Amino acid sequence: MEESVMVETVKGVATIFLNVPNTLNALKPSLEEALYNALIELKDDSQVKVILLTGKGRAFCAGGDISTMGNVDVIDFKQRMDFLSNLVQILGEINKPIIAAVHGYATGAGFSLALASDIIVAEKGAKFGLAFKNIGAIPDLGGHYFLPRAVGPWKAKEWIWTGAMITAEEGERHGFVNRLAEPGEAYQQAKELAIELSQGPILAYAYTKTIINGSANQNLDDVLTLEGFSQSFLFQSQDHQEGVKAFREKRVPNFIGE
């Protein structure tokens, strides 16, 4: 039996492949657990600078596996939701850029999973779906948190209540798709971006991710304080010294993440 999640690390970039293509990588407990374990392992791997998340086959992730829905035990299902909440929290806690390469479909929880990443590269024609209303449910995996912050609360409510299917082109116009790729090229374009970022000041990226992710619940004074503390620390780092030296010598800096 093939693993439901595959991890491949090259040049400081770890690619996590959701690998259940026959179900369009629909989320079920075995896949969720494998993804969580992969993220935990990569979180503290000093050789990994950037994480790329994508799906094998014809889709990124088609959301929850309908075969696991229906007559569920309330307590068991709540425990599963708690586990999924932890999975989403880990995506935010990993102090490394996380890029989602989306092709085919990113629907339901798969849409939320993409939104929980830091950058989305999507193929033209890819679809982001919110069909929760069709099964009498609501977005999960942080959908109510990420979507309104990307498109505003009014548009988020409209899309959720109408069960909208949003194209990658619409996603770019509304701001949650960072880059559009030609069909069949999302993974390659995302990988090129990941390699580019992996050669940059990873330590500085980590501070930016922490500050921006927390800024929704903070005022300007709080953000200024965090920026001041972080910048004071970064100016003592080897990467800063190398960056200044490279600028003066008119060469590309060699950052080491320290």
C-alpha positions as a printed Julia matrix, in Angstrom:
258×3 Matrix{Float64}:
   0.0    0.0     0.0
   1.34   3.44   -0.95
   1.88   6.03    1.74
  -0.93   8.61    1.95
   1.68  11.37    2.3
   5.08  11.51    0.62
   7.92  13.88    1.54
  10.77  14.8    -0.78
  13.57  17.17    0.27
  15.86  18.81   -2.29
  18.06  21.91   -1.85
  16.46  22.94    1.42
  12.91  22.6     0.07
  10.69  19.87    1.52
   7.72  18.97   -0.68
   4.77  17.27    1.0
   2.66  15.37   -1.51
  -0.88  14.4    -0.52
  -0.91  10.97   -2.12
  -4.41   9.52   -2.36
  -5.13  10.48   -5.98
  -8.04   8.04   -6.43
 -10.09  10.17   -3.98
  -8.64  13.5    -5.18
  -6.65  13.53   -1.93
  -9.81  13.83    0.16
  -9.07  14.14    3.87
  -9.64  11.12    6.04
  -8.01  10.2     9.37
  -5.06   8.27    7.9
  -4.13  11.14    5.57
  -4.67  13.76    8.26
  -2.41  11.92   10.7
   0.3   11.39    8.09
   0.23  15.08    7.13
   0.41  16.17   10.77
   3.37  13.87   11.45
   5.19  15.13    8.36
   4.73  18.75    9.44
   5.95  18.02   12.96
   9.06  16.35   11.59
   9.83  19.18    9.17
   9.13  21.88   11.77
  12.41  21.26   13.59
  14.5   20.02   10.64
  17.26  22.62   10.31
  18.05  21.42    6.78
  14.56  22.38    5.59
  14.17  26.08    4.8
  10.86  26.11    2.92
   7.9   23.7     2.77
   5.89  23.08   -0.4
   2.46  21.46   -0.1
   0.72  19.9    -3.11
  -1.31  16.91   -4.22
  -0.67  13.95   -6.47
  -3.04  13.21   -9.31
  -5.78  15.5   -10.57
  -6.33  17.68   -7.51
  -4.72  19.47   -4.6
  -7.32  18.29   -2.08
 -11.04  17.68   -2.52
 -11.84  18.35    1.14
 -13.37  15.9     3.57
 -13.94  12.31    2.51
 -17.7   11.96    2.16
 -17.42   8.23    2.97
 -16.44   9.13    6.54
 -19.48  11.39    7.04
 -23.04  10.61    8.06
 -23.74   8.67   11.24
 -20.73   9.67   13.3
 -20.18   9.48   17.03
 -20.26  13.03   18.41
 -17.36  12.52   20.84
 -15.16  10.75   18.28
 -15.88  13.42   15.67
 -15.1   16.25   18.09
 -11.76  14.6    18.85
 -11.06  14.44   15.13
 -11.9   18.13   14.76
  -9.57  18.94   17.65
  -6.82  17.01   15.85
  -7.47  18.96   12.64
  -7.35  22.21   14.61
  -3.89  21.22   15.84
  -2.85  20.48   12.25
  -3.84  23.99   11.15
  -2.12  25.53   14.18
   1.11  23.76   13.22
   1.03  25.36    9.76
   1.04  28.76   11.46
   3.63  27.82   14.08
   6.21  26.5    11.62
   8.61  29.43   11.24
   9.3   28.66    7.6
   7.51  29.77    4.44
   4.82  27.28    3.41
   3.74  27.39   -0.24
   0.64  25.62   -1.54
   0.78  24.55   -5.19
  -2.84  24.11   -6.25
  -4.1   22.32   -9.33
  -7.48  20.82  -10.12
  -9.58  21.28   -7.02
  -9.03  22.72   -3.56
 -12.49  22.35   -2.13
 -13.99  22.35    1.36
 -11.29  21.6     3.91
  -8.8   21.51    1.03
  -9.54  25.19    0.4
  -8.96  25.93    4.08
  -5.71  23.97    3.97
  -4.46  26.1     1.09
  -5.53  29.31    2.87
  -3.61  28.22    5.98
  -0.41  28.23    3.91
   1.64  31.4     3.5
   1.61  31.64   -0.3
  -0.69  30.06   -2.9
   0.46  29.32   -6.45
  -2.49  28.07   -8.49
  -2.9   26.88  -12.04
  -5.23  28.8   -14.32
  -8.58  27.04  -14.21
  -8.02  25.49  -10.77
 -11.13  25.63   -8.59
 -11.54  26.63   -4.94
 -14.87  25.41   -3.6
 -17.11  26.06   -0.6
 -19.8   23.4    -0.95
 -20.34  22.94    2.8
 -23.93  24.14    2.55
 -24.75  21.17    0.31
 -24.18  18.82    3.26
 -25.58  21.13    5.92
 -22.16  22.03    7.32
 -19.82  25.01    7.69
 -16.18  25.63    6.72
 -13.61  24.15    9.07
  -9.82  23.98    9.39
  -9.81  27.73    9.97
 -11.96  28.67    6.98
 -13.9   31.22    9.04
 -10.58  32.79   10.1
  -8.59  32.86    6.87
 -11.24  33.57    4.24
 -12.7   36.81    5.74
  -9.17  38.13    6.21
  -8.43  37.46    2.56
 -11.61  38.71    0.9
 -13.52  40.57    3.64
 -16.4   39.34    5.82
 -19.14  40.27    3.34
 -17.68  38.35    0.41
 -16.78  35.44    2.69
 -20.36  35.1     3.92
 -21.72  35.31    0.38
 -19.36  32.6    -0.88
 -20.01  30.31    2.09
 -23.8   30.71    1.97
 -24.02  30.21   -1.8
 -21.52  27.35   -1.91
 -19.39  29.26   -4.39
 -16.84  27.68   -6.71
 -14.07  30.23   -7.26
 -11.58  29.98  -10.11
  -7.88  30.61   -9.56
  -8.22  33.75  -11.69
 -10.94  35.06   -9.36
  -8.77  34.09   -6.39
  -5.95  36.21   -7.73
  -8.28  39.17   -8.2
  -9.54  38.8    -4.63
  -6.01  38.49   -3.27
  -5.72  34.97   -1.85
  -3.94  33.49   -4.9
  -0.47  34.97   -5.07
   0.61  33.69   -8.47
  -1.13  32.14  -11.46
   0.6   29.35  -13.37
  -0.2   27.84  -16.72
  -2.04  24.49  -16.61
   0.29  21.75  -15.42
   2.92  24.19  -14.13
   1.79  25.16  -10.61
   4.11  22.71   -8.88
   7.15  23.7   -10.94
   6.5   27.42  -10.49
   5.94  26.96   -6.76
   9.13  24.91   -6.5
  11.15  27.62   -8.22
   9.76  30.16   -5.77
  10.51  27.82   -2.85
  14.14  27.41   -3.97
  14.46  31.19   -4.32
  13.13  31.74   -0.79
  15.29  28.95    0.63
  18.37  30.94   -0.4
  17.17  34.04    1.43
  17.32  35.17    5.09
  15.17  32.42    6.61
  15.55  33.87   10.11
  14.08  37.18    8.96
  11.24  35.35    7.19
  10.39  33.59   10.45
   9.96  36.9    12.29
   7.81  38.32    9.51
   5.55  35.26    9.55
   5.15  35.46   13.33
   4.38  39.19   13.3
   1.9   39.09   10.41
   0.1   35.98   11.67
  -0.4   37.6    15.05
  -1.18  41.11   13.84
  -4.92  40.46   13.31
  -5.39  40.46   17.08
  -2.97  43.28   17.87
  -2.93  47.05   17.62
  -0.26  49.21   15.99
   1.66  49.66   19.24
   1.89  45.89   19.69
   3.19  45.38   16.14
   5.71  48.21   16.5
   7.0   46.62   19.72
   7.38  43.24   18.03
   9.11  44.8    15.04
  11.53  46.66   17.29
  12.4   43.57   19.3
  12.75  41.39   16.2
  14.83  43.91   14.29
  17.15  44.4    17.27
  17.74  40.65   17.35
  18.16  40.32   13.59
  20.75  43.12   13.48
  22.91  40.92   15.71
  22.57  37.9    13.41
  25.21  36.52   11.07
  22.74  36.82    8.2
  22.46  40.59    8.71
  26.24  40.98    8.82
  26.55  38.89    5.67
  23.81  40.88    3.93
  25.51  44.21    4.67
  28.9   42.86    3.59
  27.47  41.44    0.35
  25.73  44.75   -0.4
  28.99  46.64   -0.01
  30.87  44.08   -2.11
  28.12  44.11   -4.77
  27.54  40.33   -4.64
  24.76  37.91   -3.78
  24.64  37.22   -0.01
  25.14  33.73    1.35
  22.59  33.46    4.15
  22.83  30.58    6.62
  19.8   31.18    8.83
  21.77  32.26   11.89
